[in-house]
Amino acid sequence: MTKKIKLIMAVIVSLAMTVFMLFISAFFFGHNDINTGAEEVMINLSYILKDYNGYLALFRGDSKVPYLVLETRTIFLNEYDRKLVFDGISVRTERELHRLIEDMTG
């Protein structure tokens, strides 16, 4: 083969490998960013933030036992937030849950 043909073949192989790597990267690393929204709601249970023995606690679905008790005491919340927490604040996604916890503890 001539040098020109070898160079063209090297460029084609390089382009093919680049396209393949971009496809793999987008599939594995960008998959969650592409399908947030409906998929996120389908795979997550609802979360409830409420009082548990004087502390903020996170519950999943209809569970009576918290899966996480936070260090934040509900007595230190303002009156409005304390009432909401005693009634239980329900959110559907982890993103909403993180925002709620940040608002309550920040």
Backbone as CSV, one residue per row, in Angstrom:
resi,resn,N_x,N_y,N_z,CA_x,CA_y,CA_z,C_x,C_y,C_z
1,MET,0.838,-1.178,0.000,0.000,0.000,0.000,0.883,1.240,0.000
2,THR,0.344,2.223,-0.630,1.091,3.471,-0.665,0.865,4.240,0.627
3,LYS,1.701,5.222,0.838,1.590,6.038,2.054,0.251,6.762,2.115
4,LYS,-0.241,7.209,0.962,-1.506,7.946,0.904,-2.667,7.051,1.349
5,ILE,-2.713,5.817,0.883,-3.778,4.880,1.244,-3.689,4.526,2.720
6,LYS,-2.473,4.316,3.233,-2.292,4.027,4.653,-2.792,5.187,5.514
7,LEU,-2.519,6.414,5.094,-2.966,7.592,5.827,-4.493,7.690,5.818
8,ILE,-5.107,7.454,4.672,-6.571,7.497,4.572,-7.193,6.419,5.461
9,MET,-6.621,5.216,5.444,-7.141,4.121,6.279,-6.998,4.462,7.768
10,ALA,-5.888,5.068,8.138,-5.670,5.451,9.538,-6.690,6.490,9.973
11,VAL,-6.991,7.453,9.111,-7.987,8.479,9.426,-9.366,7.846,9.564
12,ILE,-9.737,6.954,8.668,-11.052,6.294,8.726,-11.187,5.467,10.003
13,VAL,-10.146,4.704,10.330,-10.179,3.895,11.553,-10.277,4.804,12.789
14,SER,-9.537,5.891,12.787,-9.584,6.833,13.910,-10.976,7.439,14.071
15,LEU,-11.581,7.840,12.966,-12.934,8.392,13.019,-13.939,7.359,13.520
16,ALA,-13.813,6.137,13.027,-14.728,5.071,13.455,-14.583,4.812,14.953
17,MET,-13.363,4.781,15.439,-13.137,4.556,16.874,-13.673,5.730,17.702
18,THR,-13.523,6.940,17.215,-14.016,8.116,17.918,-15.539,8.078,18.018
19,VAL,-16.200,7.766,16.913,-17.662,7.666,16.917,-18.115,6.570,17.879
20,PHE,-17.439,5.439,17.854,-17.779,4.334,18.744,-17.622,4.755,20.209
21,MET,-16.523,5.404,20.542,-16.279,5.837,21.927,-17.302,6.887,22.368
22,LEU,-17.677,7.794,21.474,-18.705,8.789,21.814,-20.046,8.115,22.082
23,PHE,-20.371,7.134,21.268,-21.618,6.398,21.461,-21.621,5.685,22.812
24,ILE,-20.546,4.991,23.129,-20.441,4.274,24.403,-20.509,5.254,25.577
25,SER,-19.798,6.362,25.483,-19.812,7.361,26.555,-21.211,7.932,26.755
26,ALA,-21.877,8.268,25.679,-23.229,8.826,25.783,-24.192,7.812,26.372
27,PHE,-24.031,6.565,26.015,-24.936,5.534,26.521,-24.742,5.298,28.007
28,PHE,-23.503,5.149,28.445,-23.246,4.814,29.844,-23.248,6.014,30.774
29,PHE,-22.700,7.134,30.335,-22.551,8.263,31.235,-23.646,9.310,31.060
30,GLY,-24.231,9.420,29.915,-25.258,10.419,29.680,-26.663,9.870,29.769
31,HIS,-26.798,8.578,29.980,-28.107,7.924,29.979,-29.050,8.531,31.009
32,ASN,-28.595,8.751,32.243,-29.463,9.294,33.282,-29.868,10.728,32.999
33,ASP,-28.985,11.514,32.383,-29.329,12.893,32.072,-30.396,12.972,30.996
34,ILE,-30.365,12.038,30.063,-31.320,12.057,28.961,-32.709,11.665,29.444
35,ASN,-32.798,10.718,30.360,-34.088,10.165,30.754,-34.524,10.551,32.166
36,THR,-34.164,11.726,32.658,-34.644,12.119,33.983,-36.151,12.323,33.856
37,GLY,-36.841,12.973,34.621,-38.269,13.161,34.449,-39.066,11.913,34.746
38,ALA,-39.778,11.373,33.741,-40.698,10.256,33.942,-40.000,9.022,34.500
39,GLU,-38.820,8.701,34.014,-38.127,7.514,34.503,-37.772,7.664,35.976
40,GLU,-37.366,8.876,36.375,-36.988,9.105,37.765,-38.180,8.866,38.688
41,VAL,-39.356,9.300,38.294,-40.546,9.088,39.105,-40.901,7.608,39.158
42,MET,-40.708,6.882,38.059,-41.079,5.469,38.025,-40.190,4.619,38.926
43,ILE,-38.892,4.940,39.024,-38.017,4.076,39.795,-37.946,4.457,41.267
44,ASN,-38.446,5.617,41.651,-38.389,6.047,43.036,-39.752,5.938,43.697
45,LEU,-39.742,5.535,44.936,-40.958,5.583,45.734,-41.170,7.020,46.171
46,SER,-42.329,7.305,46.748,-42.496,8.633,47.315,-41.720,8.691,48.625
47,TYR,-41.290,9.875,48.978,-40.553,10.096,50.208,-41.367,11.026,51.097
48,ILE,-41.283,10.808,52.395,-41.994,11.666,53.335,-41.002,12.140,54.391
49,LEU,-40.972,13.445,54.583,-40.152,14.040,55.634,-41.101,14.391,56.764
50,LYS,-40.860,13.813,57.945,-41.716,14.128,59.083,-40.971,13.929,60.391
51,ASP,-41.644,14.304,61.469,-41.061,14.192,62.796,-41.020,12.734,63.238
52,TYR,-39.913,12.372,63.886,-39.779,11.046,64.474,-39.002,11.223,65.778
53,ASN,-39.716,11.124,66.884,-39.113,11.282,68.213,-38.362,12.601,68.373
54,GLY,-38.909,13.675,67.778,-38.306,15.000,67.928,-37.249,15.343,66.897
55,TYR,-37.010,14.472,65.934,-36.012,14.715,64.887,-36.659,14.630,63.518
56,LEU,-36.059,15.318,62.539,-36.499,15.149,61.159,-36.110,13.742,60.712
57,ALA,-37.037,13.077,60.045,-36.776,11.712,59.587,-37.356,11.519,58.199
58,LEU,-36.714,10.655,57.434,-37.155,10.349,56.081,-37.774,8.959,56.041
59,PHE,-38.922,8.897,55.434,-39.656,7.645,55.280,-39.838,7.379,53.793
60,ARG,-39.859,6.119,53.410,-40.142,5.730,52.022,-41.535,5.144,51.952
61,GLY,-42.294,5.634,50.982,-43.638,5.107,50.782,-44.479,5.206,52.038
62,ASP,-45.160,4.124,52.390,-46.056,4.100,53.549,-45.393,3.517,54.796
63,SER,-44.082,3.400,54.795,-43.379,2.792,55.922,-43.606,3.582,57.213
64,LYS,-43.752,2.868,58.300,-43.902,3.487,59.622,-42.557,3.663,60.308
65,VAL,-41.530,3.033,59.754,-40.180,3.101,60.321,-39.313,3.939,59.379
66,PRO,-38.635,4.960,59.886,-37.804,5.790,58.993,-36.600,5.023,58.473
67,TYR,-36.203,5.346,57.235,-34.976,4.746,56.729,-33.787,5.646,57.030
68,LEU,-34.052,6.897,57.460,-32.976,7.795,57.846,-33.512,8.820,58.834
69,VAL,-32.839,8.946,59.965,-33.180,9.974,60.944,-32.068,11.013,60.883
70,LEU,-32.447,12.265,60.630,-31.473,13.348,60.528,-31.131,13.885,61.913
71,GLU,-30.067,14.632,62.007,-29.640,15.192,63.284,-30.398,16.463,63.646
72,THR,-31.241,16.954,62.764,-31.969,18.197,62.982,-33.179,17.959,63.875
73,ARG,-33.235,18.673,64.992,-34.377,18.564,65.912,-35.521,19.420,65.385
74,THR,-36.719,18.885,65.426,-37.872,19.618,64.902,-38.233,20.813,65.777
75,ILE,-37.847,20.814,67.027,-38.149,21.927,67.924,-37.481,23.223,67.454
76,PHE,-36.389,23.094,66.698,-35.658,24.271,66.218,-36.203,24.824,64.897
77,LEU,-37.173,24.147,64.299,-37.795,24.649,63.070,-38.760,25.773,63.422
78,ASN,-39.013,26.658,62.454,-40.020,27.686,62.712,-41.395,27.029,62.802
79,GLU,-42.353,27.741,63.348,-43.672,27.166,63.632,-44.341,26.598,62.378
80,TYR,-44.249,27.321,61.271,-44.870,26.870,60.023,-44.250,25.551,59.546
81,ASP,-42.906,25.493,59.490,-42.224,24.266,59.054,-42.487,23.113,60.006
82,ARG,-42.532,23.411,61.296,-42.787,22.360,62.295,-44.162,21.732,62.065
83,LYS,-45.174,22.561,61.745,-46.514,22.031,61.471,-46.494,21.157,60.220
84,LEU,-45.805,21.626,59.183,-45.706,20.825,57.953,-45.050,19.472,58.219
85,VAL,-43.978,19.500,59.011,-43.246,18.273,59.306,-44.082,17.317,60.145
86,PHE,-44.833,17.838,61.098,-45.671,16.954,61.917,-46.773,16.305,61.072
87,ASP,-47.253,17.032,60.056,-48.249,16.448,59.137,-47.583,15.508,58.131
88,GLY,-46.299,15.750,57.847,-45.551,14.956,56.861,-45.548,15.655,55.517
89,ILE,-44.380,15.845,54.967,-44.231,16.484,53.658,-43.831,15.401,52.663
90,SER,-44.646,15.197,51.652,-44.411,14.137,50.676,-43.795,14.711,49.403
91,VAL,-42.761,14.042,48.892,-42.155,14.385,47.604,-41.992,13.095,46.808
92,ARG,-41.853,13.230,45.480,-41.824,12.031,44.634,-40.443,11.645,44.143
93,THR,-39.496,12.566,44.131,-38.181,12.243,43.582,-37.085,12.588,44.584
94,GLU,-35.923,11.994,44.368,-34.786,12.298,45.235,-34.350,13.743,45.075
95,ARG,-34.489,14.280,43.889,-34.128,15.680,43.643,-34.986,16.604,44.514
96,GLU,-36.297,16.367,44.530,-37.189,17.164,45.387,-36.843,16.961,46.862
97,LEU,-36.517,15.739,47.223,-36.166,15.419,48.598,-34.927,16.186,49.045
98,HIS,-33.905,16.221,48.204,-32.683,16.950,48.547,-32.953,18.440,48.730
99,ARG,-33.786,18.994,47.869,-34.137,20.420,47.999,-34.895,20.668,49.306
100,LEU,-35.824,19.806,49.625,-36.619,19.952,50.851,-35.725,19.880,52.086
101,ILE,-34.837,18.907,52.119,-33.937,18.756,53.276,-33.043,19.988,53.395
102,GLU,-32.561,20.473,52.269,-31.706,21.672,52.280,-32.490,22.862,52.836
103,ASP,-33.740,23.006,52.417,-34.568,24.106,52.916,-34.819,23.991,54.419
104,MET,-35.042,22.791,54.902,-35.363,22.584,56.315,-34.127,22.673,57.229
105,THR,-32.997,22.261,56.717,-31.809,22.204,57.576,-30.822,23.341,57.331
106,GLY,-31.013,24.083,56.242,-30.039,25.109,55.869,-30.268,26.434,56.426
